[in-house]
């Protein structure tokens, strides 16, 4: 099964299906980044097309209040960009993961 975002979305469109790409804030889980694989696999099992994985920022100026709060919770769990990248390397999934800043 294709994993690159373009290939995946083109295959879905060619099959006449809809595309669903949810956004999740990395580390905004009761287990912090240790819960990221669980969240990704849950969404994968639901049949999402891809997942946007947000990197938390301490002073988000372009985000709305929901994403801002999620980012602050994630930072409180100790999430960092380096830790996120290392965590993503360990997660086995067939769906594309897109890192959002």
C-alpha positions in Angstrom: 0.0 0.0 0.0 1.4 3.5 -0.9 2.6 5.5 2.0 3.5 8.9 0.5 0.8 11.5 0.9 0.3 12.2 -2.8 0.1 8.5 -3.7 -2.2 7.7 -0.9 -4.6 10.6 -1.6 -4.6 9.9 -5.3 -5.4 6.2 -4.7 -8.3 7.2 -2.5 -9.7 9.7 -5.0 -9.3 7.1 -7.8 -11.4 4.7 -5.8 -14.1 7.3 -5.6 -13.8 7.6 -1.8 -13.7 10.7 0.5 -10.5 11.9 2.1 -10.3 12.5 5.9 -7.1 13.9 7.4 -7.4 14.6 11.2 -5.1 16.8 13.1 -3.6 15.7 16.5 -1.2 17.5 18.8 1.8 15.3 19.5 2.1 14.7 23.3 -1.5 15.8 24.1 -2.3 12.5 25.7 -2.4 11.4 29.3 0.7 9.4 28.5 2.4 12.3 26.6 4.4 11.1 23.6 4.2 7.5 24.9 0.5 7.6 23.9 1.2 8.8 20.3 1.4 5.3 18.7 -1.9 4.4 20.4 -3.6 7.5 19.0 -2.2 6.9 15.5 -3.2 3.3 15.5 -6.7 4.2 16.7 -7.2 6.6 13.9 -5.6 4.2 11.4 -8.2 1.6 12.5 -10.9 4.1 11.8 -9.7 4.4 8.2 -8.3 7.9 8.1 -6.5 8.9 4.9 -3.5 10.5 6.7 -2.8 12.3 10.0 -1.4 15.7 10.6 0.8 15.6 13.7 1.2 18.9 15.4 4.4 20.1 17.1 3.6 22.2 20.2 4.9 25.7 20.5 5.0 27.8 23.6 3.7 31.0 22.0 1.4 30.1 19.1 0.2 33.2 17.4 -1.7 31.7 14.5 -3.5 28.9 16.3 -7.0 29.1 17.8 -7.7 28.4 21.4 -8.3 24.7 21.1 -4.9 24.0 19.4 -3.2 26.5 21.7 -4.5 24.6 24.8 -3.5 21.2 23.3 0.0 22.6 22.7 0.3 23.8 26.2 -0.8 20.4 27.6 1.7 18.7 25.3 4.5 21.0 26.5 3.5 20.3 30.1 4.2 16.6 29.3 7.7 17.5 28.1 7.2 17.2 24.4 10.0 18.4 22.2 10.5 18.4 18.4 13.5 16.0 18.8 11.5 13.6 21.1 8.6 13.7 18.6 10.8 12.8 15.6 12.4 9.9 17.6 9.0 8.7 18.6 7.6 8.8 15.1 10.6 6.7 13.9 9.3 3.9 16.1 5.7 3.9 15.0 4.7 1.4 12.3 1.8 2.6 10.2 0.7 2.4 6.6 -0.8 5.8 6.6 1.1 9.0 5.8 2.0 11.2 8.8 2.5 14.9 8.1 4.3 17.0 10.7 2.7 20.4 11.2 4.4 23.3 12.9 
